[in-house]
Amino acid sequence: MSYQDLKECKIITAFITPFHEDGSINFDAIPALIEHLLAHHTDGILLAGTTAESPTLTHDEELELCGCTKDCQWTRSFDCGCGYQ
């Protein structure tokens, strides 16, 4: 995603990462959640951002979370891994 792409977004949603009860990421739930956001006027999605889970995810989990979107067919903007303290 380029800076220009971000400037053209009107709504960028900080995606809430879905988890299983054991604390592992629920990757199966991600496509439906993203489709829901995109169907409801979201121009961009921020993965592993400032929704409180970014400090708790390992680097490998962040990479896997961001990588799971590469096979999806949406055409809007994605950003990943923002919001570290």
Protein Blocks (a to p, Z undefined) as FASTA:
>chain_A
ZZklmmmpmbdcdddddddfkopacfklmmmmmmmmmmnopabdcehianopmmmpcfkl
mmmmmmmmmmpcbfbdcdehihiZZ
